[in-house]
Amino acid sequence: MSDRDSNSFGWFLAGLGFGALAGIMFAPRPGNETREALRSKAEEGREFVRNRARQAKE
């Protein structure tokens, strides 16, 4: 994959994450439910990054 493609994919993922975060922040939920959803999504994101890093090492 070229550097340009890799960079574009990175920006795509950043935008996807930002959009998801904005959607959660403006969702009509109580604060504790919103915080729990944010924690859950952050953990999913960490797992995704760990998996991608593991794949890149292989």
Beta strands, then each sheet from edge to edge (+ up, - down):
end
